[in-house]
Structure formats: structure tokens, C-alpha cells
Amino acid sequence: MKRFDCRSTLRLIERVALASFCLPVCLFVWGGEQTVTLESCIEQALKNNLQVRIQRLAPEIARLSVSGAYGAYEPSFSANLTRSFRNTPGGVDEYNRLIPPSDSRSSSISLGLGGLLPTGLSYQMRSTFGDDEFTSGLFRRDNANAYVGINLTQPLLKNFWIDGPRYAILVARKDLKISELSLRQQLINTITDVETAYLELIAARENVAVQKKALELAEELYRDNKKRVEVGALAPLDEKQAESQMAATRAALIAAQNNVKVRENTLKSLITDRFASMEGVRLVPSEALKALPHTFSLQDSWSKALSMRPDLLQARERLERQHITLKYRKNQLFPELDIVGSYGQVGQANEISGALSGVDRGDGPVYSYGIVFRYPLGNRTARSQYRAAKVQVQQSLLQLKQIEQAVMVQVDNAISQARSALEQVEASRAAVEYAQIALDAEKKKLEEGKSTSFEVLRLQRDLTSRRSEYIRAVTDYNAALARLAQAEGSTLERHGVVVESD
């Protein structure tokens, strides 16, 4: 069982970077042939495939967005220090009275701590301390004051059961879930691509074996015909026909060998992010093509798809996200009706220490409470946004039904394709047997002089075609099973891959 943990994304990337470096380097050092299994290819693809690695970062980004949304409840601290000075020169008033010069100094410190609670309650704790000095001639005055208090505001209607920060958090959580489902879909697609590429590589290599066998038969017939022409048992045309068939078969073998190279490159591109380092490495699948019987149940497959398909689950999450938006927009229709209140202590004395002592003793309580009402006349913006949210919910619901129907059609088609492919396997296997029997019989007739090289060549080509068709049928059947699992959304469970997330 292979585990895929979304929570430790960054640590996985570090390990993946090391693994993706080591594997190709080792392959490059070894060179030659490297035997691989389907499961090992899938494991390497989950670590190294570039598209998977790109998509793997999406949940981490979404998770950081969720964390950032909670920042709305972090309190903010403020501090302010002010000192002011003022000198007023003396003079004479209109009655020729002497006005002495004056000097005033003031210092103040203000500290605040405010924030928001998940209930919508906003708070602001504040404390101020001030000291004023005034001197005019022989007159001197000192005055110090202190205040410590708190202001509270609790919404009762608008922003009561959901406000902007709570809405942002709920939406961010849904986006995180959607991104995790997108990653799951990418893993399913990648595994299906790897399995298909692996099957195609096996088929390409087996087709090379078929073409080699065909070339051996063509060479054997050419040698036999050449001998018969030399002794006068066949016309020279028969020899040329066999030679032509031998050349055509050799060309088909070269094409089949090139197809192996292409299929290897396709598989390499899926399982590594260092393609250049795997140059010269030949991937040799350890498994052979087999057509194992499979029990098909449309109802079971539909049940799996409706509960496991990531794209369908994403559509349901988007619908729930639209319901969150609708809930928020509905709350914004209400007027603002807030309970407000404040409480504090005031201290006043000649010195700041005395003012603080007054606050500590509670000599000067100050408090207030009330209700604040605010409502925009018409409220057109909120009403329009609410109506738009209702329409978007209806749209998302229809989109969900559309996806559900499309999923059921895809599953039905996938089962039909797999069943048809299995029937083609049986038919093509019988065709190979009959073509082999026909060729053996025709070769005996040729040896007895009752047939021609043309007929033998035709039956050789027919046998080669039937063998290639059988390989294609088995490949298509296994690929159809992989696509059926993809349509059901059961690919990860089919290969024992467990995706862990928060």
C-alpha cells in the first residue's frame, strides 16, 4: 500500500527532489536494460511526475489561505507617545497691565489593544496617561490624568450569524477541500496514463517479437524457394516474391523497434523529471500481457463513481460553497443593529502617580451603553447580490446534475468498451490459432507441390496480422479496465494508493 500525504507537502518535495535525482542517475550509470514493474512505475510517477508535483502544491497554498483567513481574529496593538511645548511671550494689555510670559508642556501616552471574536463581537481596550504643566509668572499648575477602559460592540442582525471574516474562513476551507480533490484527480489521471503507457510498451515489445517471428518465416520461405528455383522446381518469380516479402517484413520490424523507443520515452516522461539522464536506458516491463476475466456490474460502478469521482465531489463542494455565499448575502440584507457598551476608570491628580492610584482605587468609574441602528434606504446593492447568489446556487445545482449524468454515461461506456474488448480478445486468440493451422497446412501443400509461394506468403502475412491484432486486443482490454477504474474514481484504491490529508 502506497501512502500519499498532502499534509507534509514541503517535506515530500525535498524527498522527491532527492529521489528524482538518484533514480535517473543510477539508471544512467547502469545503462542498458532496466526491468520495471507497473507498481514501481506508479510509485516513481507519484514522486517525480512534474504535473503531480505542480498540483501537489495547490493544497499547501490553499491551506495557507485558510491560516491567513484566521488572521482576522488576531488582536492589534497600538501605542502613541506625544510631547508638546508652547511658549507665549509676555506683553501689555489694552489697559497697560503687564501680562507675564507663559510656558506650557504636556506629555501623553496612549495604548490600545483591539480585535474581533468569532461571535462578531469587536472589542477595544484603551488606556491613556497625560501630564500637563503650565507656568505663567509666579503661577504654576500641574495636572495629571489617567484612563483605562474597554469598548464593546456586538451585532444583533447584520453580521451576527456570519460576517466577512467567518465567510472568508468557510470559503477558504471549501477551497482547500476542492484543491485536495483536484490533486486526487491528478493522481488518478497520472496513474491511468502510467498504466496505459506501461501496457503500450509491453505491446510494442511483443509486437517486435511478432515481427521477428514473421521475418524468420519469410527468410525460411525465401531460402526454401531459392533452393527449389535452383533445382528447377519453382519459377524464379516465386523466389522474388519471397524476397520481397522478406524485405517488407524487415521494414515492419524496424518500424516496430522504433515504436518501442517511442513508448519507452512516453513512460519515462511520466515517471521522471530528469528525462535527459535516462538517455540510453531501456525499460523492460517485468509483466506479460494477460487478459484476466473481470466481473462487470453497472450498478456497483455507478455507486462507486457517484461517491468517489473527484470531479463530482468537487462539484458538490462548489455547491456547498455557493450555499455559504447565499447565507452571507442573506445576512447582509438585514439592518445593522448593534449593542454597544463601554466601561472605564478615570483618575486625576497633580502627579501621574496620583492619577494611577485613583484608577486603581476605582474612584472615577465611567460607563455607557446603547443601541446603534443603521440601514441604507433601498439597500439595492445587498438585494442584488443576494438575488445573484440564489441564481448561482441554482446554476451550481444544475451543473452538479449535469456532471452526475455525464459520469454515469462515462461509466456505462467504459463498461461496454471493456466487455467488447474482452470479446475481441477471445475472437483474436481464436483467429491466431486458425491462422497458424492454415499456414502449416499450406506449407505442407507447397512442399507437395499442390500450392504456390503466393498463398504461403499471404497466409504468413495473415498470421502476423492476427498475432498483432491479438496483442492489440489484450492491450485494449487492460487499458479499458484502467479507464473503467478512472471513470469510477477507484484508481487509487485499485493500486493501493492512500491519500492522507487534514
C-alpha positions as CSV (number, residue, x, y, z in Angstrom):
1,M,0.0,0.0,0.0
2,K,1.4,3.4,-1.0
3,R,0.6,6.4,1.0
4,F,0.4,9.9,-0.4
5,D,0.3,12.6,2.4
6,C,-0.9,16.0,1.5
7,R,0.0,17.4,4.9
8,S,3.7,17.1,4.6
9,T,4.0,18.6,1.1
10,L,7.2,20.5,1.6
11,R,9.0,17.6,3.2
12,L,7.8,15.4,0.4
13,I,9.1,17.7,-2.2
14,E,12.5,17.6,-0.6
15,R,12.5,13.8,-0.6
16,V,11.1,13.8,-4.1
17,A,13.8,16.0,-5.3
18,L,16.4,13.7,-3.9
19,A,14.6,10.6,-5.2
20,S,14.1,12.1,-8.6
21,F,17.8,12.8,-8.7
22,C,19.1,9.5,-7.5
23,L,16.9,7.2,-9.7
24,P,17.8,8.7,-13.1
25,V,21.5,8.9,-12.1
26,C,21.5,5.2,-11.1
27,L,19.8,4.3,-14.3
28,F,22.3,6.4,-16.3
29,V,25.2,4.7,-14.5
30,W,23.8,1.2,-15.1
31,G,22.7,1.9,-18.7
32,G,21.4,-1.0,-20.8
33,E,18.2,-2.6,-19.7
34,Q,16.3,-1.8,-16.5
35,T,13.5,-4.1,-15.5
36,V,10.4,-2.3,-14.2
37,T,7.1,-3.3,-12.8
38,L,3.8,-1.4,-13.1
39,E,3.7,-0.7,-9.4
40,S,7.3,0.6,-9.4
41,C,6.5,2.9,-12.3
42,I,3.4,4.2,-10.5
43,E,5.4,4.8,-7.3
44,Q,8.1,6.7,-9.3
45,A,5.4,8.7,-11.0
46,L,3.8,9.7,-7.7
47,K,7.2,11.0,-6.6
48,N,8.6,12.5,-9.8
49,N,5.9,13.3,-12.2
50,L,6.1,17.1,-12.8
51,Q,2.3,17.6,-13.2
52,V,1.7,15.7,-9.9
53,R,4.4,17.8,-8.2
54,I,2.8,21.0,-9.5
55,Q,-0.7,20.0,-8.4
56,R,0.7,18.8,-5.0
57,L,1.5,22.4,-4.1
58,A,-2.1,23.6,-4.6
59,P,-3.4,22.2,-1.3
60,E,-0.5,23.7,0.6
61,I,-1.3,27.1,-1.0
62,A,-5.0,26.7,0.0
63,R,-4.0,25.6,3.5
64,L,-2.0,28.8,3.9
65,S,-5.0,30.8,2.7
66,V,-7.1,29.1,5.5
67,S,-4.5,30.0,8.0
68,G,-4.4,33.6,6.7
69,A,-8.2,33.9,6.9
70,Y,-8.0,33.2,10.7
71,G,-5.7,36.3,11.0
72,A,-8.9,38.3,11.2
73,Y,-9.2,37.3,14.8
74,E,-5.7,38.3,15.7
75,P,-5.7,41.4,18.0
76,S,-3.9,44.5,17.0
77,F,-1.8,46.6,19.4
78,S,-1.3,50.3,19.1
79,A,0.8,52.8,21.0
80,N,1.2,56.6,20.8
81,L,3.6,58.9,22.6
82,T,3.2,62.7,22.3
83,R,5.0,65.6,23.9
84,S,4.1,69.2,23.1
85,F,5.6,72.6,24.2
86,R,4.2,76.1,23.9
87,N,5.9,79.4,24.9
88,T,3.8,82.6,25.0
89,P,5.7,85.9,25.3
90,G,4.5,88.5,27.8
91,G,3.2,91.9,26.9
92,V,0.8,94.7,27.9
93,D,-3.0,94.6,27.5
94,E,-5.2,97.5,26.4
95,Y,-5.3,98.8,30.0
96,N,-1.5,98.9,30.2
97,R,-1.5,95.9,32.5
98,L,1.6,93.7,32.4
99,I,1.0,90.2,31.0
100,P,3.7,87.8,32.1
101,P,5.1,85.3,29.7
102,S,3.7,81.7,30.0
103,D,5.1,78.3,29.3
104,S,3.1,75.1,28.9
105,R,4.2,71.5,28.5
106,S,2.2,68.3,28.0
107,S,3.0,64.6,27.7
108,S,0.6,61.8,26.8
109,I,0.9,58.1,26.3
110,S,-1.9,56.0,24.7
111,L,-2.0,52.2,24.5
112,G,-4.6,50.2,22.8
113,L,-5.5,46.5,22.1
114,G,-8.4,45.7,19.9
115,G,-9.8,42.9,17.8
116,L,-12.7,40.7,16.7
117,L,-14.1,37.5,18.2
118,P,-15.7,34.7,16.1
119,T,-19.1,35.7,17.5
120,G,-18.8,39.1,15.7
121,L,-18.0,40.9,19.0
122,S,-15.5,43.7,18.5
123,Y,-13.5,45.0,21.4
124,Q,-11.2,47.8,22.0
125,M,-9.2,48.1,25.3
126,R,-7.6,51.5,25.7
127,S,-5.5,53.3,28.3
128,T,-4.3,56.9,28.2
129,F,-2.0,58.8,30.6
130,G,-1.3,62.5,30.4
131,D,0.7,65.1,32.4
132,D,0.2,68.9,31.8
133,E,2.4,71.6,33.2
134,F,1.6,75.4,33.0
135,T,3.7,78.3,34.2
136,S,2.9,81.9,33.9
137,G,4.9,84.3,36.0
138,L,4.6,83.2,39.6
139,F,1.6,81.0,38.8
140,R,2.2,77.3,38.3
141,R,-0.3,74.5,37.6
142,D,0.3,70.7,37.3
143,N,-2.4,68.3,36.2
144,A,-2.1,64.6,35.5
145,N,-4.9,62.2,34.3
146,A,-5.3,58.5,33.6
147,Y,-7.9,56.4,31.9
148,V,-8.3,52.7,31.5
149,G,-11.3,51.2,29.8
150,I,-12.9,48.9,27.2
151,N,-15.4,49.4,24.4
152,L,-17.6,46.6,23.1
153,T,-19.8,46.2,20.0
154,Q,-22.0,43.1,19.4
155,P,-24.1,42.9,16.2
156,L,-27.6,41.5,16.6
157,L,-28.8,41.3,13.0
158,K,-26.4,42.1,10.2
159,N,-23.0,40.3,10.7
160,F,-24.5,38.3,13.6
161,W,-24.5,34.6,12.4
162,I,-22.0,35.2,9.6
163,D,-19.8,38.1,8.8
164,G,-16.9,38.8,6.4
165,P,-14.1,37.0,8.4
166,R,-16.3,33.9,9.0
167,Y,-17.4,33.9,5.4
168,A,-13.7,34.1,4.3
169,I,-12.8,31.2,6.6
170,L,-15.6,28.9,5.4
171,V,-14.9,29.6,1.7
172,A,-11.1,29.1,2.3
173,R,-11.9,25.7,3.8
174,K,-14.0,24.7,0.9
175,D,-11.3,25.8,-1.5
176,L,-8.8,23.6,0.4
177,K,-11.1,20.6,0.0
178,I,-11.5,21.4,-3.7
179,S,-7.7,21.7,-4.2
180,E,-7.2,18.3,-2.4
181,L,-9.8,16.7,-4.7
182,S,-8.0,18.3,-7.7
183,L,-4.8,16.6,-6.5
184,R,-6.7,13.3,-6.2
185,Q,-7.9,13.7,-9.7
186,Q,-4.4,14.4,-11.0
187,L,-3.1,11.3,-9.2
188,I,-5.9,9.2,-10.9
189,N,-5.1,10.7,-14.3
190,T,-1.4,10.2,-13.9
191,I,-1.7,6.6,-12.7
192,T,-4.0,5.8,-15.6
193,D,-1.5,7.4,-18.0
194,V,1.3,5.4,-16.5
195,E,-0.7,2.1,-16.7
196,T,-1.6,2.8,-20.3
197,A,2.0,3.7,-21.2
198,Y,3.2,0.6,-19.5
199,L,0.7,-1.6,-21.4
200,E,1.7,0.1,-24.7
201,L,5.3,-0.6,-24.0
202,I,4.6,-4.3,-23.4
203,A,2.5,-4.4,-26.5
204,A,5.3,-2.7,-28.6
205,R,7.9,-5.2,-27.3
206,E,5.7,-8.2,-28.0
207,N,4.9,-6.8,-31.5
208,V,8.7,-6.7,-32.1
209,A,8.7,-10.4,-31.2
210,V,5.9,-11.0,-33.7
211,Q,7.7,-9.1,-36.4
212,K,10.9,-11.1,-35.7
213,K,9.0,-14.3,-36.0
214,A,7.5,-13.1,-39.2
215,L,10.9,-12.2,-40.5
216,E,12.2,-15.7,-39.6
217,L,9.3,-17.3,-41.5
218,A,9.9,-15.0,-44.5
219,E,13.6,-15.8,-44.5
220,E,12.9,-19.5,-44.2
221,L,10.5,-19.4,-47.2
222,Y,13.0,-17.4,-49.2
223,R,15.7,-20.0,-48.6
224,D,13.4,-22.8,-49.5
225,N,12.2,-21.2,-52.6
226,K,15.7,-20.3,-53.7
227,K,16.7,-23.9,-53.4
228,R,13.7,-25.0,-55.4
229,V,14.4,-22.5,-58.1
230,E,18.0,-23.7,-58.3
231,V,16.8,-27.3,-58.9
232,G,14.1,-26.1,-61.3
233,A,11.1,-27.0,-59.0
234,L,9.9,-23.4,-58.8
235,A,9.8,-20.4,-61.2
236,P,12.2,-17.5,-60.4
237,L,9.1,-15.3,-59.7
238,D,8.4,-17.3,-56.6
239,E,11.9,-16.5,-55.3
240,K,11.4,-12.8,-55.9
241,Q,8.0,-12.8,-54.2
242,A,9.6,-14.4,-51.1
243,E,12.4,-11.9,-51.2
244,S,10.0,-9.0,-51.5
245,Q,8.1,-10.3,-48.5
246,M,11.3,-10.7,-46.5
247,A,12.3,-7.1,-47.3
248,A,8.8,-5.8,-46.3
249,T,8.8,-7.8,-43.1
250,R,12.3,-6.4,-42.2
251,A,10.9,-2.9,-42.7
252,A,8.0,-3.7,-40.4
253,L,10.4,-4.9,-37.8
254,I,12.4,-1.7,-38.0
255,A,9.1,0.3,-37.5
256,A,8.1,-1.9,-34.6
257,Q,11.5,-1.4,-32.9
258,N,11.2,2.4,-33.3
259,N,7.7,2.2,-31.7
260,V,9.3,0.6,-28.7
261,K,11.6,3.6,-28.4
262,V,8.7,6.0,-28.6
263,R,6.7,4.0,-26.0
264,E,9.7,4.0,-23.7
265,N,10.0,7.7,-23.9
266,T,6.3,8.1,-23.1
267,L,6.7,6.1,-20.0
268,K,10.0,7.8,-19.0
269,S,8.3,11.2,-19.3
270,L,5.7,10.1,-16.8
271,I,7.9,8.6,-14.1
272,T,10.8,11.1,-14.0
273,D,11.5,14.8,-14.1
274,R,15.1,14.3,-15.4
275,F,14.4,12.8,-18.8
276,A,17.8,13.6,-20.2
277,S,19.6,11.5,-17.6
278,M,17.7,8.4,-18.7
279,E,19.0,8.5,-22.2
280,G,20.3,5.1,-23.2
281,V,18.3,3.3,-20.6
282,R,15.9,0.6,-21.9
283,L,12.9,0.0,-19.8
284,V,11.9,-3.7,-19.8
285,P,8.5,-4.5,-18.3
286,S,8.6,-7.5,-16.0
287,E,4.9,-8.4,-16.6
288,A,3.4,-10.0,-19.7
289,L,0.2,-9.1,-21.3
290,K,-2.7,-11.1,-19.8
291,A,-6.5,-10.9,-20.3
292,L,-7.8,-11.8,-16.9
293,P,-11.6,-12.1,-16.6
294,H,-13.5,-9.3,-14.8
295,T,-17.0,-9.2,-13.4
296,F,-18.8,-6.1,-14.5
297,S,-21.7,-4.5,-12.6
298,L,-23.2,-1.3,-13.9
299,Q,-24.9,-0.5,-10.6
300,D,-21.8,-1.1,-8.5
301,S,-19.7,1.0,-10.8
302,W,-22.3,3.8,-10.8
303,S,-22.3,3.7,-7.0
304,K,-18.5,3.9,-6.8
305,A,-18.4,6.8,-9.3
306,L,-21.1,8.8,-7.5
307,S,-19.3,8.5,-4.2
308,M,-15.6,8.6,-5.4
309,R,-15.2,10.6,-8.5
310,P,-13.1,13.7,-7.6
311,D,-14.7,15.9,-10.2
312,L,-18.2,15.1,-8.9
313,L,-17.1,15.6,-5.3
314,Q,-15.6,19.0,-6.4
315,A,-19.0,20.0,-7.9
316,R,-20.7,19.1,-4.6
317,E,-18.1,21.2,-2.7
318,R,-18.7,24.1,-5.0
319,L,-22.4,23.9,-4.5
320,E,-21.8,24.0,-0.7
321,R,-19.6,27.0,-1.2
322,Q,-22.4,28.7,-3.1
323,H,-24.7,28.0,-0.2
324,I,-22.2,29.7,2.2
325,T,-22.2,32.7,-0.1
326,L,-26.0,32.7,-0.2
327,K,-26.1,32.6,3.6
328,Y,-23.7,35.5,3.8
329,R,-25.6,37.6,1.3
330,K,-28.9,36.9,3.1
331,N,-27.4,38.2,6.3
332,Q,-26.3,41.3,4.6
333,L,-29.9,42.2,3.8
334,F,-30.6,42.9,7.5
335,P,-30.1,46.4,9.0
336,E,-27.2,47.0,11.4
337,L,-28.5,46.7,15.0
338,D,-25.6,46.7,17.4
339,I,-25.4,46.7,21.2
340,V,-22.5,49.0,22.3
341,G,-21.1,49.5,25.7
342,S,-18.1,50.8,27.4
343,Y,-16.6,50.8,30.9
344,G,-13.5,52.5,32.3
345,Q,-11.9,54.2,35.3
346,V,-10.6,57.8,35.4
347,G,-8.0,59.1,37.7
348,Q,-6.9,62.7,38.1
349,A,-4.3,64.4,40.4
350,N,-1.3,66.7,40.4
351,E,1.1,63.9,39.6
352,I,0.7,60.9,37.3
353,S,1.3,58.5,40.2
354,G,-1.7,60.0,42.0
355,A,-3.9,59.7,38.9
356,L,-2.9,56.0,38.6
357,S,-3.7,55.5,42.2
358,G,-7.2,56.9,41.5
359,V,-7.7,54.5,38.7
360,D,-6.6,51.6,40.9
361,R,-8.9,52.6,43.7
362,G,-11.9,52.9,41.2
363,D,-12.7,56.4,42.3
364,G,-13.9,57.6,38.9
365,P,-16.0,55.0,37.0
366,V,-17.2,55.8,33.5
367,Y,-19.5,53.6,31.6
368,S,-22.1,53.8,28.8
369,Y,-24.4,51.5,26.8
370,G,-26.8,51.8,24.0
371,I,-28.0,50.6,20.6
372,V,-26.9,51.7,17.2
373,F,-29.2,51.3,14.2
374,R,-28.1,51.8,10.6
375,Y,-29.9,50.8,7.4
376,P,-29.3,52.1,3.9
377,L,-32.5,53.2,2.2
378,G,-33.3,50.9,-0.6
379,N,-30.4,48.6,0.1
380,R,-30.1,47.9,-3.6
381,T,-26.6,46.5,-3.6
382,A,-27.3,43.9,-0.9
383,R,-30.5,42.8,-2.5
384,S,-28.9,42.4,-5.9
385,Q,-26.0,40.4,-4.5
386,Y,-28.5,38.1,-2.7
387,R,-30.5,37.5,-5.8
388,A,-27.4,36.8,-7.8
389,A,-26.2,34.3,-5.1
390,K,-29.6,32.5,-5.3
391,V,-29.2,32.2,-9.1
392,Q,-25.6,30.9,-8.7
393,V,-26.9,28.2,-6.3
394,Q,-29.4,27.1,-8.9
395,Q,-26.7,27.2,-11.6
396,S,-24.3,25.1,-9.4
397,L,-27.1,22.6,-8.7
398,L,-27.8,22.1,-12.4
399,Q,-24.1,21.8,-13.1
400,L,-23.9,19.1,-10.4
401,K,-26.7,17.2,-12.1
402,Q,-25.0,17.6,-15.4
403,I,-21.8,16.2,-14.1
404,E,-23.6,13.3,-12.4
405,Q,-25.3,12.4,-15.7
406,A,-22.0,12.7,-17.6
407,V,-20.3,10.4,-15.0
408,M,-23.0,7.7,-15.4
409,V,-22.7,7.9,-19.2
410,Q,-18.9,7.6,-19.0
411,V,-19.1,4.6,-16.6
412,D,-21.7,2.9,-18.9
413,N,-19.5,3.5,-21.9
414,A,-16.4,2.3,-20.1
415,I,-18.1,-1.0,-19.1
416,S,-19.3,-1.5,-22.6
417,Q,-15.9,-0.9,-24.0
418,A,-14.3,-3.3,-21.5
419,R,-16.8,-6.0,-22.3
420,S,-16.3,-5.5,-26.1
421,A,-12.5,-5.6,-25.6
422,L,-12.7,-8.9,-23.7
423,E,-14.8,-10.4,-26.5
424,Q,-12.3,-9.2,-29.1
425,V,-9.5,-10.9,-27.0
426,E,-11.3,-14.2,-27.3
427,A,-12.0,-13.8,-31.0
428,S,-8.5,-12.6,-31.9
429,R,-7.0,-15.5,-29.9
430,A,-9.0,-18.0,-32.0
431,A,-8.0,-16.1,-35.1
432,V,-4.4,-16.6,-34.3
433,E,-4.9,-20.4,-33.8
434,Y,-6.8,-20.7,-37.1
435,A,-4.2,-18.6,-39.0
436,Q,-1.4,-20.8,-37.6
437,I,-3.2,-24.0,-38.7
438,A,-3.9,-22.6,-42.1
439,L,-0.3,-21.6,-42.6
440,D,1.0,-25.0,-41.5
441,A,-1.4,-26.8,-43.9
442,E,-0.5,-24.5,-46.8
443,K,3.3,-25.0,-46.2
444,K,2.7,-28.8,-46.4
445,K,0.8,-28.4,-49.7
446,L,3.7,-26.2,-51.0
447,E,6.1,-29.0,-50.2
448,E,3.9,-31.4,-52.0
449,G,3.7,-29.1,-55.0
450,K,0.0,-28.5,-54.5
451,S,0.2,-24.8,-53.6
452,T,2.1,-21.7,-54.5
453,S,4.5,-19.4,-52.7
454,F,2.0,-16.6,-53.2
455,E,-0.5,-18.4,-51.0
456,V,2.0,-19.2,-48.3
457,L,3.2,-15.6,-48.3
458,R,-0.4,-14.4,-48.0
459,L,-1.0,-16.8,-45.0
460,Q,2.2,-15.6,-43.4
461,R,1.1,-12.0,-43.6
462,D,-2.3,-13.1,-42.3
463,L,-0.8,-14.9,-39.3
464,T,1.4,-11.8,-38.5
465,S,-1.6,-9.6,-38.7
466,R,-3.7,-11.9,-36.4
467,R,-0.9,-12.0,-33.8
468,S,-0.6,-8.2,-33.8
469,E,-4.4,-8.0,-33.5
470,Y,-4.3,-10.3,-30.6
471,I,-1.7,-8.2,-28.8
472,R,-3.7,-5.1,-29.6
473,A,-6.9,-6.7,-28.2
474,V,-5.3,-7.7,-24.9
475,T,-3.7,-4.3,-24.6
476,D,-7.0,-2.5,-25.3
477,Y,-8.8,-4.8,-22.8
478,N,-6.4,-4.0,-20.0
479,A,-6.4,-0.3,-20.9
480,A,-10.2,-0.4,-20.8
481,L,-10.1,-1.8,-17.3
482,A,-7.8,1.1,-16.3
483,R,-10.2,3.6,-17.9
484,L,-13.1,2.0,-16.2
485,A,-11.4,2.5,-12.8
486,Q,-10.7,6.1,-13.8
487,A,-14.4,6.6,-14.7
488,E,-15.4,5.1,-11.3
489,G,-12.8,7.1,-9.4
490,S,-11.4,3.9,-7.9
491,T,-7.9,4.0,-9.5
492,L,-6.2,4.8,-6.2
493,E,-7.9,2.0,-4.4
494,R,-7.2,-0.4,-7.2
495,H,-3.4,0.3,-6.9
496,G,-3.4,0.6,-3.1
497,V,-2.6,4.3,-3.0
498,V,-3.8,6.1,0.1
499,V,-4.0,9.9,0.0
500,E,-3.8,11.4,3.5
501,S,-4.9,14.9,4.2
502,D,-6.1,17.1,7.1
